[in-house]
Amino acid sequence: MTALNPRIVTPFDMGALKLKNRMALAPMTRVSASESGNATPAMARYYERFARGGFGLVITEGIYTDRQYAQGYLNQPGITDSEQAQAWRAVVEAIHRHESAAIAQIMHAGALSQANRFVDQSAGPSAIRPKGEQMKFYHGAGAYRVPRAMSDEAIADAIEGFAQAAERAVEIAGFDGVEIHGANGYLLDQFMTDYSNQRDDRWGGDVRQRLSLTLEVIAAVKKVVGHLPVGVRISQGKVNDFEHTWAGGAVDAQAIFGSLSDAGVDFIHVTEHQAWQPAFIGNEASLVTLARRYAPDVALIANGGVQDAPTVERTLQAGADIIAVGKAALANPDLVQRLIEGRAPEPFEPSLLAPIAHIKDSELNQAQ
Ligand SMILES: Cc1cc2nc3c(=O)[nH]c(=O)nc-3n(C[C@H](O)[C@H](O)[C@H](O)COP(=O)(O)O)c2cc1C
């Protein structure tokens, strides 16, 4: 049996933010906000369980940033005004009660928007229908809509939306930092991806040019909340294109992680199906290892498939500073305590997220 690597429960300084250990809750959308996008008391109880269970860092679900095209899902929480930001205060306070840190994930759904109460269209880099089908467990059905191609003005509004959302998250809600959602097929990833970004203006072109929107968002967010950690989440796979890999392989990884490092992010959060596995055919390195190599001075959060001491070990070996856990945490909000005590984790049951992914009473009432 692999013993738990003791490093995982040692403190980690992410800039000014001191984390008590290196275990984080991964961001997970649970479509449990009020219809108007406010975080609820049930959400505060839900998030508190992970802090109580030992996670030193809790990253929220993707929170929509503006009242234009950002919202993705019915009952997704937002942070587009002071009322929505105030509603997050109780969540942050509940996490802080257990000496855990709270980071807000801010996201723009772009072409993957399934529901938006502000506009009845979706928007993305190019007017191309996204691959795949809408997610049923987020109230979706059938093909995605064809997005409208964003104008320069719409892009400027989206950047401004991220910046204002970040400011509200820190100044009003009291979050300890912000994660910009650049992964999983949402707006920033749509711009970064060759097939969804067919633009021939300054926002399209080679991988560096396709990354320019993410870099502009980072700059705008750092300008308002740069005294606290600002990070970005990056992936190859997408919710609507699970097995996507970067066409340029490790060369793309060098361009992407190098540019993010140059942009001055405090952390990079990479997610793969299994964080420690090789990222590209013909190359042994995982995405975690490549991020470590090309952004050596940036704190690195790794996510994907971690559930026990051996998978913690492999992910640390790959180069992670912090490990984020999703499904295994849903099954075991006390995962950190369990790992420390050597107790076996419960298996994750997909039925927890069916038919709709909202927070279930059974989760809130579970003894811990
Ligand atoms: C129900 C659910 C909702 C998710 N929502 C988000 C999200 O809002 N933002 C995000 O970046 N990733 C989201 N993810 C992806 C997870 O953060 C994570 O990358 C994925 O579950 C793989 O990690 P795991 O093997 O530890 O579960 C979600 C995953 C699940 C299962």
The ligand as an ORCA input file, in Angstrom:
! r2SCAN-3c Opt
* xyz 0 1
  C     -20.617     17.989    -11.698
  C     -19.349     18.593    -12.231
  C     -19.319     19.952    -12.488
  C     -18.149     20.557    -12.968
  N     -18.110     21.920    -13.146
  C     -16.946     22.535    -13.432
  C     -16.839     23.953    -13.421
  O     -17.772     24.693    -13.097
  N     -15.641     24.499    -13.738
  C     -14.554     23.726    -14.074
  O     -13.493     24.259    -14.361
  N     -14.634     22.380    -14.078
  C     -15.788     21.763    -13.738
  N     -15.839     20.399    -13.657
  C     -14.618     19.595    -13.887
  C     -13.921     19.252    -12.573
  O     -13.386     20.431    -11.967
  C     -12.783     18.261    -12.792
  O     -11.910     18.791    -13.743
  C     -13.252     16.902    -13.279
  O     -14.312     16.409    -12.487
  C     -12.108     15.883    -13.264
  O     -11.527     15.803    -11.968
  P     -11.867     14.585    -10.983
  O     -11.377     13.335    -11.661
  O     -11.138     14.889     -9.712
  O     -13.356     14.546    -10.799
  C     -16.994     19.765    -13.209
  C     -17.047     18.401    -12.961
  C     -18.193     17.811    -12.467
  C     -18.192     16.325    -12.150
*
